[in-house]
C-alpha cells in the first residue's frame, strides 16, 4: 500500500493525547478538505509502496504497543484489513483515524477516532474543481457509516471547529447517527495549523465544552513541534 510516512511521536489529539505512539500514515483520500493539514497524503498523495510485512517491521522498531493508522483516509488503502489484523496479532493497540465515510466491516481496531467533516471542510471550487467539490459534499457525512463505527468499536467523535456557528451542525451530526453517544466521547478541536490560530479559538471553545459537557481536544503536536511532518 502507498505509505506517506511512518514515525514515532506522542499522540497529539483525542483521549490518548500524550501517549507515545507509532504513526502509520497512508497516502490517498476520498475527500478534499479545504483546510487539510496533510495535503501530501490527500490533495497530492505521495509516498512509497510498502508491503504489510515491511510496515510491521518499521512499526516494531519502536518501544510502544500503541499504533495510530491515519491518512489521508486509511480505510481506502489496499490491504488495510490485512495490516490491521497483523497489528492485532502482534499485540498492538490500534487507533484508526478516519473521516467515517467507509464502513469498518469488522476490521481490527481498539479506538475508532472518527472525524466527521462539517460544512466548512468543503473546498473552494477554484482550488479543487467542481467535480471534487461535488464529491466531497456527497461523501463527507455518512450517518449509517458513523453508526457502524460507533456501534461496534470503542470510539471518539472528533470535530474540527472553526467558528461558534459549527456547534449547531455538530449537534445535527450527532443526532443523525441515531445511537446514544456519551458527552465525553464528543471532542471539539480548534481548526488551525499554528499556535496562534489555535489560541484564537481556544478560549471560547473551552467555554462551549464547559456548557455542553463535550470534551476539548488540544493539538499537542502543534504546541510541541509546530506544523511539521513526522511529528
N, CA and C atoms as a LAMMPS dump frame, in Angstrom:
ITEM: TIMESTEP
0
ITEM: NUMBER OF ATOMS
693
ITEM: BOX BOUNDS ff ff ff
-5.0000000000000000e+02 5.0000000000000000e+02
-5.0000000000000000e+02 5.0000000000000000e+02
-5.0000000000000000e+02 5.0000000000000000e+02
ITEM: ATOMS id mol type element x y z
1 1 1 N 0.838 -1.189 0
2 1 2 C 0 0 0
3 1 3 C 0.879 1.247 0
4 2 1 N 0.311 2.362 -0.439
5 2 2 C 1.075 3.602 -0.533
6 2 3 C 1.146 4.245 0.848
7 3 1 N 2.364 4.389 1.363
8 3 2 C 2.589 4.934 2.705
9 3 3 C 3.307 6.272 2.591
10 4 1 N 2.696 7.281 3.165
11 4 2 C 3.289 8.613 3.152
12 4 3 C 4.437 8.725 4.14
13 5 1 N 4.219 8.194 5.35
14 5 2 C 5.265 8.258 6.37
15 5 3 C 4.926 7.325 7.519
16 6 1 N 5.972 6.864 8.191
17 6 2 C 5.855 6.122 9.443
18 6 3 C 6.805 6.788 10.421
19 7 1 N 6.275 7.189 11.576
20 7 2 C 7.136 7.894 12.529
21 7 3 C 6.684 7.614 13.959
22 8 1 N 7.569 7.895 14.894
23 8 2 C 7.338 7.661 16.324
24 8 3 C 7.241 9.01 17.017
25 9 1 N 6.141 9.25 17.701
26 9 2 C 5.944 10.528 18.385
27 9 3 C 4.983 10.297 19.548
28 10 1 N 4.379 11.374 20.04
29 10 2 C 3.32 11.251 21.032
30 10 3 C 2.004 11.641 20.364
31 11 1 N 0.925 10.975 20.771
32 11 2 C -0.385 11.32 20.236
33 11 3 C -0.717 12.766 20.606
34 12 1 N -1.096 13.542 19.604
35 12 2 C -1.342 14.963 19.841
36 12 3 C -2.792 15.314 20.041
37 13 1 N -3.719 14.38 19.76
38 13 2 C -5.139 14.7 19.771
39 13 3 C -5.939 13.58 20.433
40 14 1 N -7.095 13.932 20.959
41 14 2 C -8.033 12.922 21.419
42 14 3 C -7.782 12.405 22.819
43 15 1 N -8.429 11.297 23.143
44 15 2 C -8.403 10.771 24.501
45 15 3 C -7.064 10.158 24.891
46 16 1 N -6.228 9.837 23.93
47 16 2 C -4.907 9.255 24.219
48 16 3 C -3.787 10.288 24.049
49 17 1 N -4.128 11.56 24.14
50 17 2 C -3.13 12.605 23.949
51 17 3 C -1.942 12.394 24.891
52 18 1 N -0.744 12.524 24.341
53 18 2 C 0.474 12.359 25.116
54 18 3 C 1.05 10.966 25.12
55 19 1 N 0.311 9.964 24.63
56 19 2 C 0.791 8.577 24.654
57 19 3 C 1.785 8.346 23.514
58 20 1 N 3.002 7.864 23.811
59 20 2 C 3.951 7.55 22.739
60 20 3 C 3.357 6.522 21.785
61 21 1 N 3.395 6.836 20.502
62 21 2 C 2.718 6.013 19.504
63 21 3 C 3.494 6 18.196
64 22 1 N 3.367 4.904 17.463
65 22 2 C 3.884 4.846 16.1
66 22 3 C 2.745 5.231 15.16
67 23 1 N 3.017 6.17 14.284
68 23 2 C 2.018 6.638 13.33
69 23 3 C 2.322 6.054 11.956
70 24 1 N 1.324 5.384 11.393
71 24 2 C 1.416 4.862 10.033
72 24 3 C 0.451 5.673 9.188
73 25 1 N 0.994 6.538 8.34
74 25 2 C 0.15 7.419 7.532
75 25 3 C 0.08 6.909 6.1
76 26 1 N -1.119 6.451 5.729
77 26 2 C -1.335 6.052 4.345
78 26 3 C -1.517 7.291 3.473
79 27 1 N -1.313 7.129 2.189
80 27 2 C -1.441 8.249 1.26
81 27 3 C -2.62 8 0.331
82 28 1 N -3.492 9.006 0.218
83 28 2 C -4.695 8.879 -0.585
84 28 3 C -5.92 9.186 0.26
85 29 1 N -6.881 9.916 -0.322
86 29 2 C -8.073 10.301 0.42
87 29 3 C -9.246 10.434 -0.538
88 30 1 N -10.435 10.135 -0.021
89 30 2 C -11.646 10.266 -0.837
90 30 3 C -12.342 11.605 -0.62
91 31 1 N -11.744 12.48 0.216
92 31 2 C -12.254 13.821 0.447
93 31 3 C -11.171 14.842 0.086
94 32 1 N -11.579 16.116 0.065
95 32 2 C -10.629 17.208 -0.197
96 32 3 C -10.966 18.384 0.707
97 33 1 N -10.668 18.237 1.995
98 33 2 C -10.968 19.308 2.944
99 33 3 C -10.165 20.562 2.609
100 34 1 N -10.848 21.69 2.62
101 34 2 C -10.185 22.934 2.262
102 34 3 C -9.066 23.313 3.204
103 35 1 N -9.171 22.917 4.471
104 35 2 C -8.158 23.265 5.469
105 35 3 C -7.224 22.089 5.778
106 36 1 N -7.198 21.093 4.939
107 36 2 C -6.406 19.884 5.193
108 36 3 C -4.968 20.227 5.599
109 37 1 N -4.502 19.592 6.696
110 37 2 C -3.141 19.855 7.173
111 37 3 C -2.145 18.792 6.714
112 38 1 N -2.604 17.817 5.918
113 38 2 C -1.696 16.805 5.362
114 38 3 C -1.954 16.653 3.857
115 39 1 N -1.767 17.717 3.089
116 39 2 C -2.055 17.639 1.65
117 39 3 C -1.199 16.621 0.923
118 40 1 N -0.035 16.286 1.477
119 40 2 C 0.842 15.292 0.865
120 40 3 C 0.275 13.879 0.966
121 41 1 N -0.812 13.728 1.752
122 41 2 C -1.474 12.428 1.852
123 41 3 C -2.903 12.476 1.324
124 42 1 N -3.289 13.612 0.743
125 42 2 C -4.666 13.728 0.252
126 42 3 C -4.737 14.487 -1.065
127 43 1 N -4.52 15.791 -1.035
128 43 2 C -4.629 16.591 -2.251
129 43 3 C -3.616 16.143 -3.3
130 44 1 N -2.388 15.889 -2.864
131 44 2 C -1.331 15.417 -3.764
132 44 3 C -0.634 14.23 -3.109
133 45 1 N -1.267 13.064 -3.166
134 45 2 C -0.738 11.899 -2.458
135 45 3 C 0.675 11.539 -2.902
136 46 1 N 1.531 11.362 -1.934
137 46 2 C 2.904 10.951 -2.224
138 46 3 C 3.331 9.914 -1.199
139 47 1 N 4.349 9.152 -1.538
140 47 2 C 4.831 8.137 -0.614
141 47 3 C 5.476 6.984 -1.334
142 48 1 N 5.678 5.898 -0.611
143 48 2 C 6.321 4.704 -1.138
144 48 3 C 5.39 3.508 -0.976
145 49 1 N 5.403 2.632 -1.976
146 49 2 C 4.661 1.38 -1.861
147 49 3 C 5.386 0.464 -0.869
148 50 1 N 4.659 0.002 0.136
149 50 2 C 5.236 -0.87 1.154
150 50 3 C 4.341 -2.087 1.347
151 51 1 N 4.97 -3.222 1.574
152 51 2 C 4.221 -4.422 1.885
153 51 3 C 3.783 -4.388 3.347
154 52 1 N 2.804 -5.209 3.678
155 52 2 C 2.364 -5.309 5.065
156 52 3 C 3.528 -5.727 5.958
157 53 1 N 4.34 -6.652 5.496
158 53 2 C 5.485 -7.12 6.287
159 53 3 C 6.467 -5.99 6.558
160 54 1 N 6.724 -5.145 5.561
161 54 2 C 7.657 -4.031 5.735
162 54 3 C 7.107 -2.994 6.704
163 55 1 N 5.816 -2.766 6.656
164 55 2 C 5.187 -1.824 7.587
165 55 3 C 5.308 -2.343 9.013
166 56 1 N 5.023 -3.632 9.201
167 56 2 C 5.125 -4.23 10.529
168 56 3 C 6.553 -4.151 11.055
169 57 1 N 7.512 -4.374 10.193
170 57 2 C 8.916 -4.288 10.608
171 57 3 C 9.247 -2.879 11.081
172 58 1 N 8.755 -1.865 10.359
173 58 2 C 9.008 -0.478 10.744
174 58 3 C 8.333 -0.146 12.073
175 59 1 N 7.117 -0.62 12.252
176 59 2 C 6.386 -0.372 13.497
177 59 3 C 7.1 -0.993 14.685
178 60 1 N 7.592 -2.196 14.508
179 60 2 C 8.205 -2.945 15.608
180 60 3 C 9.571 -2.41 16.025
181 61 1 N 10.098 -1.453 15.322
182 61 2 C 11.372 -0.84 15.702
183 61 3 C 11.234 0.089 16.907
184 62 1 N 10.001 0.393 17.302
185 62 2 C 9.786 1.403 18.347
186 62 3 C 9.187 0.782 19.605
187 63 1 N 9.559 1.297 20.784
188 63 2 C 9.193 0.665 22.062
189 63 3 C 7.819 1.071 22.589
190 64 1 N 6.783 0.826 21.819
191 64 2 C 5.419 1.095 22.27
192 64 3 C 4.476 0.116 21.618
193 65 1 N 3.355 -0.174 22.296
194 65 2 C 2.344 -1.038 21.676
195 65 3 C 1.257 -0.219 21.007
196 66 1 N 1.322 1.106 21.114
197 66 2 C 0.278 1.962 20.555
198 66 3 C 0.61 2.355 19.119
199 67 1 N -0.317 2.052 18.23
200 67 2 C -0.146 2.358 16.807
201 67 3 C -1.355 3.167 16.343
202 68 1 N -1.082 4.248 15.619
203 68 2 C -2.14 5.087 15.052
204 68 3 C -2.075 4.954 13.539
205 69 1 N -3.124 4.439 12.95
206 69 2 C -3.21 4.307 11.497
207 69 3 C -4.036 5.48 10.987
208 70 1 N -3.416 6.31 10.167
209 70 2 C -4.028 7.563 9.776
210 70 3 C -3.82 7.813 8.294
211 71 1 N -4.147 9.002 7.841
212 71 2 C -4.022 9.323 6.418
213 71 3 C -3.893 10.805 6.196
214 72 1 N -4.447 11.314 5.085
215 72 2 C -5.391 10.714 4.169
216 72 3 C -6.559 9.998 4.855
217 73 1 N -7.114 9.068 4.121
218 73 2 C -8.173 8.2 4.635
219 73 3 C -7.673 6.771 4.587
220 74 1 N -7.244 6.23 5.737
221 74 2 C -6.635 4.903 5.729
222 74 3 C -7.567 3.794 5.282
223 75 1 N -8.862 3.98 5.439
224 75 2 C -9.791 2.894 5.122
225 75 3 C -9.936 2.63 3.621
226 76 1 N -9.38 3.495 2.775
227 76 2 C -9.421 3.221 1.34
228 76 3 C -8.161 2.515 0.858
229 77 1 N -7.193 2.332 1.756
230 77 2 C -5.922 1.735 1.357
231 77 3 C -6.065 0.236 1.106
232 78 1 N -5.433 -0.243 0.048
233 78 2 C -5.42 -1.672 -0.242
234 78 3 C -4.732 -2.422 0.893
235 79 1 N -5.246 -3.586 1.209
236 79 2 C -4.692 -4.463 2.244
237 79 3 C -4.791 -3.879 3.651
238 80 1 N -5.621 -2.843 3.857
239 80 2 C -5.745 -2.269 5.2
240 80 3 C -6.245 -3.294 6.199
241 81 1 N -7.243 -4.091 5.815
242 81 2 C -7.769 -5.094 6.744
243 81 3 C -6.685 -6.094 7.148
244 82 1 N -5.825 -6.438 6.2
245 82 2 C -4.731 -7.371 6.491
246 82 3 C -3.735 -6.741 7.457
247 83 1 N -3.371 -5.493 7.199
248 83 2 C -2.43 -4.801 8.086
249 83 3 C -2.991 -4.725 9.5
250 84 1 N -4.244 -4.341 9.638
251 84 2 C -4.841 -4.209 10.963
252 84 3 C -4.887 -5.554 11.684
253 85 1 N -5.176 -6.612 10.954
254 85 2 C -5.19 -7.948 11.543
255 85 3 C -3.803 -8.345 12.055
256 86 1 N -2.787 -8.034 11.278
257 86 2 C -1.41 -8.364 11.674
258 86 3 C -0.975 -7.529 12.886
259 87 1 N -1.397 -6.27 12.929
260 87 2 C -1.083 -5.439 14.095
261 87 3 C -1.749 -6 15.345
262 88 1 N -2.982 -6.465 15.213
263 88 2 C -3.685 -7.082 16.336
264 88 3 C -2.946 -8.335 16.786
265 89 1 N -2.53 -9.168 15.822
266 89 2 C -1.799 -10.395 16.162
267 89 3 C -0.499 -10.084 16.904
268 90 1 N 0.081 -8.922 16.606
269 90 2 C 1.34 -8.524 17.238
270 90 3 C 1.124 -7.864 18.6
271 91 1 N -0.127 -7.798 19.049
272 91 2 C -0.415 -7.249 20.369
273 91 3 C -0.461 -5.743 20.436
274 92 1 N -0.646 -5.092 19.296
275 92 2 C -0.669 -3.636 19.269
276 92 3 C -2.051 -3.086 19.632
277 93 1 N -2.052 -1.917 20.244
278 93 2 C -3.279 -1.158 20.438
279 93 3 C -3.458 -0.288 19.202
280 94 1 N -4.569 -0.455 18.507
281 94 2 C -4.763 0.171 17.199
282 94 3 C -5.781 1.297 17.279
283 95 1 N -5.342 2.503 16.94
284 95 2 C -6.247 3.62 16.723
285 95 3 C -6.362 3.85 15.222
286 96 1 N -7.574 3.933 14.721
287 96 2 C -7.789 4.275 13.319
288 96 3 C -8.345 5.687 13.248
289 97 1 N -7.625 6.568 12.562
290 97 2 C -8.091 7.935 12.331
291 97 3 C -8.824 7.957 10.987
292 98 1 N -10.136 8.164 11.033
293 98 2 C -10.942 8.086 9.825
294 98 3 C -11.996 9.182 9.808
295 99 1 N -12.407 9.565 8.614
296 99 2 C -13.488 10.539 8.474
297 99 3 C -14.856 9.893 8.615
298 100 1 N -14.889 8.577 8.695
299 100 2 C -16.156 7.889 8.876
300 100 3 C -17.007 7.841 7.622
301 101 1 N -16.362 7.749 6.48
302 101 2 C -17.1 7.64 5.212
303 101 3 C -17.051 6.232 4.637
304 102 1 N -16.214 5.363 5.221
305 102 2 C -16.059 3.979 4.763
306 102 3 C -16.439 3.051 5.911
307 103 1 N -17.328 2.106 5.659
308 103 2 C -17.775 1.185 6.702
309 103 3 C -16.614 0.338 7.221
310 104 1 N -16.597 0.039 8.529
311 104 2 C -15.469 -0.707 9.1
312 104 3 C -15.418 -2.171 8.687
313 105 1 N -16.564 -2.799 8.489
314 105 2 C -16.615 -4.199 8.051
315 105 3 C -15.768 -5.118 8.915
316 106 1 N -15.777 -4.881 10.214
317 106 2 C -15.155 -5.819 11.136
318 106 3 C -13.647 -5.745 11.254
319 107 1 N -13.008 -4.683 10.778
320 107 2 C -11.549 -4.594 10.876
321 107 3 C -11.119 -4.522 12.336
322 108 1 N -9.895 -4.936 12.59
323 108 2 C -9.34 -4.866 13.94
324 108 3 C -9.101 -3.411 14.314
325 109 1 N -9.624 -3.01 15.477
326 109 2 C -9.494 -1.615 15.909
327 109 3 C -9.816 -1.539 17.396
328 110 1 N -8.958 -0.85 18.144
329 110 2 C -9.197 -0.661 19.577
330 110 3 C -9.813 0.697 19.884
331 111 1 N -9.53 1.685 19.063
332 111 2 C -10.134 3.008 19.217
333 111 3 C -10.395 3.58 17.834
334 112 1 N -11.673 3.758 17.535
335 112 2 C -12.056 4.412 16.285
336 112 3 C -12.105 5.915 16.544
337 113 1 N -11.156 6.631 15.989
338 113 2 C -11.112 8.086 16.127
339 113 3 C -11.756 8.661 14.873
340 114 1 N -13.052 8.92 14.985
341 114 2 C -13.862 9.276 13.825
342 114 3 C -14.045 10.787 13.779
343 115 1 N -13.705 11.374 12.643
344 115 2 C -13.757 12.826 12.496
345 115 3 C -14.707 13.214 11.368
346 116 1 N -16.017 13.291 11.665
347 116 2 C -16.967 13.699 10.625
348 116 3 C -16.662 15.114 10.147
349 117 1 N -16.779 15.317 8.865
350 117 2 C -16.416 16.605 8.284
351 117 3 C -17.639 17.524 8.178
352 118 1 N -17.51 18.711 8.759
353 118 2 C -18.584 19.697 8.74
354 118 3 C -18.559 20.49 7.438
355 119 1 N -19.554 21.356 7.272
356 119 2 C -19.706 22.091 6.008
357 119 3 C -18.492 22.95 5.67
358 120 1 N -17.817 23.471 6.7
359 120 2 C -16.672 24.347 6.411
360 120 3 C -15.479 23.598 5.818
361 121 1 N -15.562 22.267 5.783
362 121 2 C -14.469 21.489 5.191
363 121 3 C -14.497 21.513 3.666
364 122 1 N -15.648 21.817 3.081
365 122 2 C -15.776 21.774 1.624
366 122 3 C -14.845 22.794 0.974
367 123 1 N -14.032 22.378 0.014
368 123 2 C -13.037 23.285 -0.576
369 123 3 C -13.657 24.264 -1.553
370 124 1 N -12.91 25.321 -1.84
371 124 2 C -13.323 26.267 -2.87
372 124 3 C -13.256 25.593 -4.234
373 125 1 N -14.238 25.882 -5.055
374 125 2 C -14.265 25.29 -6.391
375 125 3 C -13.064 25.729 -7.215
376 126 1 N -12.604 26.959 -7.008
377 126 2 C -11.455 27.466 -7.753
378 126 3 C -10.195 26.664 -7.453
379 127 1 N -10.118 26.108 -6.245
380 127 2 C -8.944 25.337 -5.84
381 127 3 C -9.076 23.862 -6.19
382 128 1 N -10.266 23.312 -5.946
383 128 2 C -10.44 21.87 -6.071
384 128 3 C -11.086 21.433 -7.375
385 129 1 N -11.838 22.348 -7.992
386 129 2 C -12.591 21.967 -9.179
387 129 3 C -13.985 21.487 -8.81
388 130 1 N -14.913 21.649 -9.723
389 130 2 C -16.317 21.332 -9.461
390 130 3 C -16.521 19.866 -9.108
391 131 1 N -15.813 18.968 -9.786
392 131 2 C -16.004 17.535 -9.552
393 131 3 C -15.665 17.162 -8.119
394 132 1 N -14.537 17.669 -7.596
395 132 2 C -14.139 17.341 -6.233
396 132 3 C -15.046 17.996 -5.209
397 133 1 N -15.504 19.209 -5.477
398 133 2 C -16.435 19.862 -4.561
399 133 3 C -17.696 19.022 -4.421
400 134 1 N -18.246 18.564 -5.546
401 134 2 C -19.462 17.757 -5.52
402 134 3 C -19.22 16.413 -4.832
403 135 1 N -18.077 15.789 -5.111
404 135 2 C -17.763 14.504 -4.49
405 135 3 C -17.603 14.665 -2.981
406 136 1 N -16.896 15.701 -2.566
407 136 2 C -16.68 15.952 -1.145
408 136 3 C -18.016 16.143 -0.433
409 137 1 N -18.874 16.975 -0.996
410 137 2 C -20.173 17.248 -0.376
411 137 3 C -21.027 15.978 -0.294
412 138 1 N -20.937 15.137 -1.287
413 138 2 C -21.721 13.905 -1.316
414 138 3 C -21.231 12.901 -0.273
415 139 1 N -19.918 12.865 -0.039
416 139 2 C -19.339 11.815 0.789
417 139 3 C -19.089 12.202 2.237
418 140 1 N -18.963 13.481 2.53
419 140 2 C -18.371 13.89 3.81
420 140 3 C -19.167 13.438 5.04
421 141 1 N -20.463 13.273 4.914
422 141 2 C -21.271 12.794 6.032
423 141 3 C -22.074 11.565 5.617
424 142 1 N -21.806 10.46 6.313
425 142 2 C -22.474 9.187 6.046
426 142 3 C -23.005 8.651 7.376
427 143 1 N -24.21 9.059 7.788
428 143 2 C -24.719 8.669 9.112
429 143 3 C -24.717 7.167 9.368
430 144 1 N -25.043 6.374 8.351
431 144 2 C -25.084 4.927 8.568
432 144 3 C -23.684 4.365 8.799
433 145 1 N -22.698 4.956 8.157
434 145 2 C -21.313 4.524 8.384
435 145 3 C -20.84 4.961 9.772
436 146 1 N -21.148 6.173 10.161
437 146 2 C -20.815 6.642 11.503
438 146 3 C -21.455 5.745 12.554
439 147 1 N -22.696 5.333 12.302
440 147 2 C -23.402 4.448 13.233
441 147 3 C -22.676 3.117 13.374
442 148 1 N -22.167 2.595 12.27
443 148 2 C -21.445 1.317 12.315
444 148 3 C -20.181 1.422 13.162
445 149 1 N -19.442 2.502 12.995
446 149 2 C -18.236 2.701 13.807
447 149 3 C -18.592 2.83 15.283
448 150 1 N -19.607 3.652 15.585
449 150 2 C -19.954 3.931 16.975
450 150 3 C -20.628 2.748 17.662
451 151 1 N -21.23 1.868 16.901
452 151 2 C -21.946 0.727 17.469
453 151 3 C -21.05 -0.486 17.71
454 152 1 N -19.921 -0.547 17.04
455 152 2 C -19.115 -1.771 17.067
456 152 3 C -17.711 -1.607 17.643
457 153 1 N -17.329 -0.387 17.994
458 153 2 C -15.97 -0.143 18.486
459 153 3 C -15.975 0.852 19.638
460 154 1 N -14.939 0.789 20.447
461 154 2 C -14.652 1.913 21.331
462 154 3 C -14.341 3.095 20.408
463 155 1 N -14.918 4.26 20.69
464 155 2 C -14.804 5.341 19.713
465 155 3 C -14.702 6.703 20.373
466 156 1 N -14.273 7.66 19.578
467 156 2 C -14.377 9.07 19.901
468 156 3 C -14.789 9.792 18.629
469 157 1 N -15.657 10.78 18.768
470 157 2 C -16.058 11.617 17.643
471 157 3 C -15.324 12.941 17.775
472 158 1 N -14.478 13.224 16.813
473 158 2 C -13.599 14.386 16.9
474 158 3 C -13.975 15.383 15.801
475 159 1 N -14.451 16.55 16.224
476 159 2 C -14.906 17.558 15.279
477 159 3 C -13.916 18.718 15.212
478 160 1 N -13.55 19.099 13.996
479 160 2 C -12.73 20.297 13.782
480 160 3 C -13.662 21.5 13.764
481 161 1 N -13.401 22.461 14.663
482 161 2 C -14.289 23.6 14.853
483 161 3 C -13.594 24.888 14.41
484 162 1 N -14.241 25.603 13.496
485 162 2 C -13.687 26.866 13
486 162 3 C -14.366 28.073 13.611
487 163 1 N -15.66 27.956 13.928
488 163 2 C -16.394 29.08 14.498
489 163 3 C -17.523 28.557 15.376
490 164 1 N -18.093 29.434 16.184
491 164 2 C -19.171 29.026 17.074
492 164 3 C -20.399 28.554 16.298
493 165 1 N -20.517 28.988 15.055
494 165 2 C -21.629 28.551 14.22
495 165 3 C -21.58 27.046 13.948
496 166 1 N -20.409 26.437 14.1
497 166 2 C -20.268 25 13.837
498 166 3 C -20.95 24.139 14.893
499 167 1 N -21.198 24.7 16.068
500 167 2 C -21.709 23.892 17.174
501 167 3 C -23.089 23.319 16.862
502 168 1 N -23.953 24.119 16.24
503 168 2 C -25.276 23.618 15.859
504 168 3 C -25.16 22.465 14.878
505 169 1 N -24.194 22.548 13.972
506 169 2 C -24.003 21.476 12.998
507 169 3 C -23.498 20.208 13.676
508 170 1 N -22.639 20.364 14.685
509 170 2 C -22.184 19.199 15.448
510 170 3 C -23.38 18.473 16.05
511 171 1 N -24.303 19.211 16.625
512 171 2 C -25.497 18.6 17.212
513 171 3 C -26.297 17.836 16.154
514 172 1 N -26.418 18.413 14.971
515 172 2 C -27.16 17.763 13.893
516 172 3 C -26.505 16.447 13.484
517 173 1 N -25.187 16.459 13.397
518 173 2 C -24.471 15.237 13.019
519 173 3 C -24.662 14.162 14.086
520 174 1 N -24.531 14.535 15.344
521 174 2 C -24.703 13.577 16.433
522 174 3 C -26.105 12.976 16.401
523 175 1 N -27.097 13.822 16.215
524 175 2 C -28.482 13.336 16.156
525 175 3 C -28.693 12.387 14.979
526 176 1 N -28.008 12.643 13.859
527 176 2 C -28.2 11.821 12.664
528 176 3 C -27.65 10.414 12.828
529 177 1 N -26.715 10.221 13.745
530 177 2 C -26.098 8.908 13.929
531 177 3 C -27.101 7.909 14.498
532 178 1 N -27.95 8.382 15.382
533 178 2 C -29.039 7.539 15.844
534 178 3 C -28.707 6.574 16.955
535 179 1 N -27.578 6.749 17.635
536 179 2 C -27.247 5.94 18.806
537 179 3 C -26.853 6.87 19.938
538 180 1 N -26.956 6.378 21.158
539 180 2 C -26.592 7.181 22.321
540 180 3 C -25.083 7.382 22.374
541 181 1 N -24.672 8.638 22.463
542 181 2 C -23.247 8.961 22.48
543 181 3 C -22.937 9.746 23.75
544 182 1 N -22.133 9.187 24.656
545 182 2 C -21.773 9.91 25.881
546 182 3 C -21.073 11.227 25.557
547 183 1 N -21.371 12.246 26.349
548 183 2 C -20.829 13.577 26.08
549 183 3 C -19.307 13.586 26.032
550 184 1 N -18.669 12.773 26.875
551 184 2 C -17.205 12.803 26.933
552 184 3 C -16.546 12.18 25.708
553 185 1 N -17.354 11.518 24.854
554 185 2 C -16.803 10.953 23.624
555 185 3 C -16.938 11.903 22.438
556 186 1 N -17.491 13.081 22.691
557 186 2 C -17.605 14.107 21.655
558 186 3 C -16.501 15.121 21.897
559 187 1 N -15.535 15.164 21.004
560 187 2 C -14.357 16.005 21.168
561 187 3 C -14.404 17.168 20.191
562 188 1 N -14.125 18.358 20.706
563 188 2 C -14.055 19.554 19.879
564 188 3 C -12.615 20.019 19.796
565 189 1 N -12.13 20.194 18.587
566 189 2 C -10.738 20.545 18.355
567 189 3 C -10.663 21.81 17.499
568 190 1 N -9.943 22.835 17.916
569 190 2 C -9.877 24.062 17.12
570 190 3 C -9.186 23.83 15.789
571 191 1 N -9.735 24.425 14.738
572 191 2 C -9.104 24.346 13.42
573 191 3 C -7.91 25.276 13.388
574 192 1 N -6.813 24.808 12.796
575 192 2 C -5.623 25.645 12.673
576 192 3 C -4.362 24.815 12.648
577 193 1 N -3.324 25.362 12.053
578 193 2 C -2.045 24.656 11.965
579 193 3 C -0.903 25.467 12.581
580 194 1 N -1.266 26.56 13.291
581 194 2 C -0.272 27.342 14.023
582 194 3 C -0.765 27.545 15.445
583 195 1 N 0.16 27.798 16.359
584 195 2 C -0.221 28.055 17.74
585 195 3 C -1.134 29.266 17.835
586 196 1 N -0.863 30.268 17.006
587 196 2 C -1.661 31.495 17.044
588 196 3 C -3.111 31.224 16.65
589 197 1 N -3.289 30.447 15.583
590 197 2 C -4.639 30.137 15.114
591 197 3 C -5.395 29.301 16.138
592 198 1 N -4.715 28.361 16.765
593 198 2 C -5.36 27.517 17.765
594 198 3 C -5.754 28.335 18.989
595 199 1 N -4.867 29.212 19.438
596 199 2 C -5.161 30.018 20.624
597 199 3 C -6.311 30.981 20.375
598 200 1 N -6.46 31.435 19.134
599 200 2 C -7.538 32.368 18.814
600 200 3 C -8.907 31.733 19.016
601 201 1 N -8.985 30.409 18.898
602 201 2 C -10.259 29.703 19.056
603 201 3 C -10.371 28.991 20.4
604 202 1 N -9.289 28.976 21.132
605 202 2 C -9.212 28.142 22.325
606 202 3 C -10.175 28.568 23.432
607 203 1 N -10.182 29.852 23.777
608 203 2 C -10.926 30.313 24.951
609 203 3 C -12.427 30.07 24.81
610 204 1 N -13.013 30.47 23.655
611 204 2 C -14.45 30.298 23.506
612 204 3 C -14.831 28.833 23.302
613 205 1 N -13.915 28.037 22.724
614 205 2 C -14.222 26.626 22.521
615 205 3 C -14.235 25.877 23.855
616 206 1 N -13.356 26.245 24.764
617 206 2 C -13.375 25.66 26.102
618 206 3 C -14.692 25.984 26.805
619 207 1 N -15.177 27.188 26.613
620 207 2 C -16.453 27.57 27.232
621 207 3 C -17.604 26.743 26.658
622 208 1 N -17.553 26.469 25.367
623 208 2 C -18.568 25.596 24.761
624 208 3 C -18.534 24.219 25.415
625 209 1 N -17.336 23.695 25.634
626 209 2 C -17.195 22.381 26.258
627 209 3 C -17.727 22.379 27.69
628 210 1 N -17.464 23.438 28.414
629 210 2 C -17.968 23.534 29.788
630 210 3 C -19.496 23.582 29.806
631 211 1 N -20.066 24.207 28.796
632 211 2 C -21.519 24.353 28.732
633 211 3 C -22.211 23.059 28.302
634 212 1 N -21.58 22.305 27.411
635 212 2 C -22.212 21.118 26.833
636 212 3 C -21.801 19.811 27.497
637 213 1 N -20.653 19.816 28.174
638 213 2 C -20.11 18.571 28.71
639 213 3 C -19.257 17.828 27.707
640 214 1 N -19.135 18.38 26.498
641 214 2 C -18.269 17.777 25.497
642 214 3 C -16.808 18.008 25.874
643 215 1 N -15.92 17.302 25.226
644 215 2 C -14.508 17.304 25.608
645 215 3 C -13.683 18.203 24.676
646 216 1 N -12.806 18.972 25.271
647 216 2 C -11.887 19.788 24.479
648 216 3 C -10.667 18.959 24.121
649 217 1 N -10.281 18.999 22.849
650 217 2 C -9.073 18.291 22.421
651 217 3 C -8.029 19.288 21.953
652 218 1 N -6.862 19.281 22.586
653 218 2 C -5.772 20.131 22.097
654 218 3 C -5.159 19.528 20.838
655 219 1 N -4.238 20.256 20.25
656 219 2 C -3.395 19.707 19.186
657 219 3 C -1.959 19.798 19.691
658 220 1 N -1.624 18.875 20.571
659 220 2 C -0.365 18.923 21.315
660 220 3 C 0.845 18.943 20.39
661 221 1 N 0.773 18.23 19.279
662 221 2 C 1.918 18.17 18.383
663 221 3 C 2.234 19.533 17.774
664 222 1 N 1.205 20.378 17.583
665 222 2 C 1.457 21.74 17.092
666 222 3 C 2.192 22.539 18.156
667 223 1 N 1.758 22.405 19.417
668 223 2 C 2.422 23.114 20.51
669 223 3 C 3.875 22.671 20.668
670 224 1 N 4.122 21.376 20.507
671 224 2 C 5.466 20.841 20.742
672 224 3 C 6.412 21.045 19.566
673 225 1 N 5.893 20.836 18.35
674 225 2 C 6.774 20.766 17.191
675 225 3 C 6.447 21.763 16.078
676 226 1 N 5.277 22.406 16.145
677 226 2 C 4.839 23.197 15.014
678 226 3 C 4.209 22.282 13.966
679 227 1 N 3.829 22.84 12.841
680 227 2 C 3.19 22.06 11.784
681 227 3 C 4.265 21.41 10.914
682 228 1 N 4.838 20.312 11.428
683 228 2 C 5.927 19.638 10.739
684 228 3 C 5.571 18.177 10.498
685 229 1 N 6.02 17.682 9.374
686 229 2 C 5.847 16.259 9.093
687 229 3 C 6.676 15.422 10.051
688 230 1 N 6.203 14.209 10.295
689 230 2 C 6.957 13.286 11.127
690 230 3 C 6.878 13.587 12.611
691 231 1 N 5.832 14.325 13.018
692 231 2 C 5.696 14.656 14.437
693 231 3 C 4.322 14.28 14.951
